[in-house]
Amino acid sequence: MAINIVVPQLGESVVEARVARWLKREGEAVAAGEPVVELETEKIDLEVGAEQAGVLTSIKHPEGADVKVGDVLAVVEAGAAGAAPAAADTAAASAAAPAGSDAKDGKDAQKATPTARKMAEAHDVALSAVAGSGDAGRITKKDVAGQIHAPSPAPPRADTSPASAPQGPVPAAAPTPPPLPAKPAKPAAAVMPPPAPRAPGTRAETRERMSKRRLTIARNLVAAQHNAAMLTTFNEVDMTELMALRERRKEAFKQRYGLGLGIASFFVKASVAALRAFPRLNAEIQGEDMVLKQYYDIGIAVGAPQGLVVPVIRNAEDLSFAGIEQAIRVFAGKAQNSTLTLDDLKGGSFTITNGGVFGSMLSTPILNPPQVGILGLHKIEDRPVAIKGQVVIRPMMYVALSYDHRIVDGLEAVQFLVRVKELIEDPGQMLLEG
């Protein structure tokens, strides 16, 4: 009996995908639930498998083809004929594998999808240590990602007796955090490969097709400029007090939560406070209505290998500093490992983007539709500033707020940014006000 492999539902507002890679070829055996093809969408990549074991008899769309939800990707002739070659391959691999742990790893590799094996090799993960969640215990990409994100041994807790407790404001305690991924490496600036040698006088060109994600980014950015009355206002923030607080509390914070204390959590907290004061920046336009949101889902722009993504910290108003730092760390790890889900990227009421990690001094961030506000952070630089009639050197950061002038007045935007500035320059306010 012939079984069609079709493009599944891809999530909210996603109706099209691209065939990125065929994991099986025509005539090859497939097991029930085994991934057969990888699809690339505007948000995430996903694998599509066969519902029943059999032989892949026909591929309907080549790699690089665009397909829609419900399109037939391939046909599998179901039956025992397809299961026998796979079983034989597994038996042969088991016979050829050496005794001991290597043999076990060999068997586990046979039970893993090609994408899962590739991810395991890239992150030096032993497949023997991964529990498979697929049919018949098959190891999937998601299972390997879970192993990569497995928790490390808990750090020793700091002595909280009165004699040793730190003095002054300390970030509020967070619930016990879920497993964290390995800390991702600091993002490096994009470096173009050196040009290939060429003969004098030649003028070479290359043509590269844009990915679905890059096309979507391009479409959304152009739409934001065409459909919104977008303006940007600027200010500068003296980071002295915040950096001093971080320096004083970072070791106690790390011992207590197993996390580094960065500046992002302070800007998320400050943004939530400012959004409460100026609610139209936490809104969106629907027809002739303004939808003012009573929750604060803060998107954090993250540079990923496949392009910019904006995972969302939901209900940021309910999280402690540790909870926010933890969420950002998890999202950064998922972005680098290409394991972000559609739920991670869905929604958002306001966005923060930090070009400073790449060295940006000043920029005008573009709105992330349908949101009407985005806060841009930049590089911290020591600069001479005048304070009480004296010129002193202070660590300064330029901040930028882009907003939709259709519902946000310039006065509101300026006051919002001033409120963020006030909270960052006196971070104790955030701790006292919660």
N, C-alpha and C positions, 0 to 999 in steps of 0.2 A: 504494500500500500504506500502511495506517495504522500509525503508530508511536506507542506510548505513551511519554510522559514521566512517570517515576515518582519517588517520593521515594527517594533513595539511602540507603545505610547512612550513618549520621550520626556514628559513632564509639562508643567504649566507653560503655555505659549510657545512650546518648541514643537514644530510640525515637520521639520526637515532635518536630514542628516546626510553625511557623506560616507561612502564606503572607504574606510581608511586602510584596512588590511584583511585579506582572507587568511584565516588560520588553517583552513583545509582546502584541498584541491579536488577537482572533479575526479571521482573514482576512489577517493579515500574513505575509509570507514570512520564513523563518528559514534560516540557513545551518547546515551541519553543524558541531556544536560550539558554536554561538552560544548564550550564556545567554538563557534565556527567562523565568525566574522567580527571584526571590530568596527564600530561606527563612531564617527566624529560629529558632535553637535556643537552648537554655538556656545554651550556652557561646559559640558563634560564629555568624555569619551566612555563608551560602554561596549561590552561584549554581548553578542546574541548567540544563543546556543540552539541545539536540536532538541525537540521534545522527546523524540524516541531514537533508539539506536538504529543504525542502518548505514547506507552508502550514499555519499553526496553525489547525486547523478547530474545535477545541472546548476550552474551559477548564472543568475539572471542579470547581475549588474557587476561590472568590473571595478577594480580599485579606482577611486577618484570620482566615481559616479555619484550624483546627488539623488537621494531617494526621499520619499515621503512616508509618513506613518501609514502602515497597512500594505505597502508595496511588498511584493514577493522578492526576497533576496536570493533564495536558492530552493532546490527541491531535494529531499532525502527520501530514498526508497527504504522504507522501514522493514525490519525483519531480522532474523537471526544471522543472515548472510553478512550483515554489517558488523555484528558483534564479534564474529570469529577472528577476523584479522587483528582487531584491537587486542583480543585476549592473547593471541599468539605473540603479538609484539611484546606484551607485558611479560609473558612467560620467557621469551627469549632474553629480554632485558634482565629479568631476575636471574636467569642461568648465567648470564655473562658478568653480572655484578659480583665483586669480591665479597668475602664473608665479612661480618661485623657491621659497624655503623655505615660504611660505604655502601654496603648492599641495601641497607635500610633506606639511605638517601636515594639510591637508584630507584627503588620501588616507589618512594614518595614522588620522585620526579615524574614517573609515569602517570601518577594520579593527579598531577598538577596541570592546569591549563598552560598553554605556551606563554601567555602574558604573565601568569603567576610565576613561572620559572624564570622569565626574564627579569621581573622585579626582584625576585629572591636573589638572583645572581648579582644584580646591581647593588643590593644592600647587604650582601654577605649574610643572608638568612638561610639557615639549614631547614630544608623542607621537612625533615624528620621531626622538627619541633613545631610544625604548623598543623593545626587541626582543620581538616577540610569540612566545609559546610555545603558543598555541592552534592549532587546525586552520587550515591555509593562512596561518600567520603572524599569526593574530588576537591582538590585545593584550588581555590579561585584567587584572583587578584585581590579581592576584598579580604580574604583570609591572610594573605601575606602582609597586606597593609596593616591589619590588626596586630600581627606579630611585630612589625616595625614599630608600632605605636605602643607596644606592651610597656607596662610600668617598670621603672627602675626601682631598686631597693629604696625604701623610704629613708630620707635623710634624718639624722639625729635631731630631735626637737630641742629648741633652745630652752635653757633653764628659765622658767617663768616665775621663780620665787621673787618676793618683793625686793630682796637685796640686789638681785641681778637684773631686774626688769628695766628696759630702757626708759629714760625719761622723755616726756614730750609726746606729741601726737603720733600714733602708730596706725596704719591703715586697718580698717575693720576686718575682723576675722571672716573667712569664707568657709562655706561647707567643704567637706572633704572632697578634693578634686578628683575627677576621673582620670584614667590612665593618660599619660602624656607621651607624645612622640619624642624621638631624639631631637635635640635642639638643632634647627636647621642652620646651615652656615650662613654667615652674613652675606646678603646679596651683593654680587659684584656688578659693576657697570658693564653693560653690553659692549663687547669688543668685536669689531668686524674682522673676519679673517683677512690675512694679507692677500693682495691681488695676485693672481697667477702670472707667471712670467709671460710676456707677450713681445712680439716683434715690434720694432719701432714703426709708428705710423698706423698700426692696426687699432680699431675701435670696437672692442668686444662688448657684448651685452648678454645678460642672462635673463630668462623669464621664469618666475616662480609663482605658482598659483597660491593665492591667499587661503588660509585655513578658514573653516566655518566660524571659529571664534574671532579671528581677525576681521572677517567680513562683518560680523555682528558688531564688534567694537567700532568699526568705521561707520556703519549705518547709524548706530546709537549716538555717536558723537556729532555727526552731521545733523541728525534729527534734533538734538539738544540745542544746537545753534540756530536751527531754522524755526523751531517751534516754541522757544522760550525767549523772553526778553532778558537775556543774561547779562549781568553786570558783576564786577568784582571790586571789593573794597579791601584795603590792606591795613596792617598795623604791624608793630614790632613788639616783641615780648622779651623782657629781661628774665633770663632763665636762672639767675643766681640762686634764689631761694629754693627753687625746685631741685636744682642739682645738688645743693648742700643737703637738703632733706634726703635725697636718694643716697648720697654718700654716707650719711649718718645711719640710715636704716637698712641699707641693702643686705648686710650680713644677717641681721636678725630676721629680715623678711625671707631671705633664702633658706635659713635654717628652719623657719616655721612652715613655709609652703613648698620648699624645693624649687622655687622660681626666682629668676632675676626680676628686679624692679626697674622697669623701663619708663620712658616718658609717655608712651602711648596711653597707658591706663589713666594718667592724669588728664590728658586731653579728652579722652572719652568722658570722664567724670565732669570736666569743665563744660564740655559740649552739652551734656544732658542738662546740667544746671542752667545753661544759657537758653537751651530750647524750651525749658519750662517757663522762663521769663519772656520768651518771644516765640509763642507757639506756632506762628504762621511759617516759621522755618522748618517745622516738623509736620508739614502738610503736603498735599498734592492737589492738583486741579483735575476734576472730573466734569467735563462739560462746562456748565456755568456754576458749578459748586466748588467750594473749597472743603476738602476732607481734612479736618484737624485731628491728628492722631494723639491719643492719650497714652501711648506706649512709645518707647524709644529703642528702636532697632537700628543699631549703628553699623553701617557697612565700613569695612576696613580694606582699602585697596591694597592688593598684594600682587607683586610681579611674579608670574609663573613662567615656566619654560614655553608654554603654548600661548602666552599672552596674559594681559591684565585680567584679574578676577577680583570680585568684591564679595567675599563671604561676609555674613551678617551676624553680629553679636545681638541676640534677641534679648529683649527686656534688660538692656544694659543698666537701667535705673535700679534694678534689684541686685546687681552684682557688686561685690567688694573689689578692691584693687587686685587682689589675688585672683578672683574669678575672671576679671577682664584680661589680665596678663596670661592666664591659663588658656582662655579662649583664643587669644591672638596667636599663642605658640602652637596650639593644635592646628589652627587654620594655615599657618605658615608651613608647617610640616606636611599637611595634606596638599597644599598647592605645589610644593616641590615634588611630592610623590605622585601627583596627578590622581589623588583619591578624593577630591572634593565631590560632594553629592549635589544634586539639584536643590535639596532642602537647605544645604549650606549657603547657597547663592540666592535663594528666593527672597523677594521683598526688600525690606530696608526702608527707613524713613529719613535718614541723613547719612552722609558719607564723610569719612576722613581719609585723606591721602597724604602720604609723607614722602615727598621727593627728596627730602634732606638726606635720606639714607644713601642716595646715589650722588649726593653732592650739589643738588639744586639749591641756588640761593634765593630765587624768586620765580613764581609762575602764576598763571591764572588757570586754576583747575576748571574743567568742564563739568557741568551738571550730569548726574547719573539719573536719567528719566525713570519714573515720573517724579523723582524728588525735586525739591526746589532749593536745596542748599547743599554745599560741599565745602569742607574746610581743608585748606592746603597747608601743610607744615613744611618747613625748609631747614636747611643746614644751620646748626648752631655755630656762630663765629664770634670770636673775641673782637669787640669794636669799642672805640672810644665814645663815651656818652657823657653828657653833662648832668650831674646830680648835685643839687644844692650849691650850684655855682662852681663846682669842681669837675674837672675832666677826669674820668676814671675808665678803666677797662672792664667791660662786663661781657659775659656770654649772651649774645643776642640772637633772636630768631625772628625772621619775617614770617607772618602768617597772612593767609589770603582767604577770603570768603566769597565764593561765587554764589549768586542767588538769582531767582526768577523774579524780575521786577513786576510781573503781572500781579502777584499777590504779596510780595515783600517790598515794603518801602525802603528807600535808602537809609532813613533814620533808624529803622529797625535793624537793618544789616550792620550798620556802624556800631549801634549799641550792643548787638549780639557779640561782635568781635571784641569790643571793649570789655564786656563781661568775661569772656574767655581769658583775655589778657589779665584782668584783675585776679581771677582765680589761680592762674598759673604763677603769677608773680607773688601771690600770697597763698600757697597751697594749703596752709593750715585751715583756711576757710572751708575747703572741701571736706576736711576731716570733721570740722565742727558742725557743718550743716548737713553732713551725711550725703 
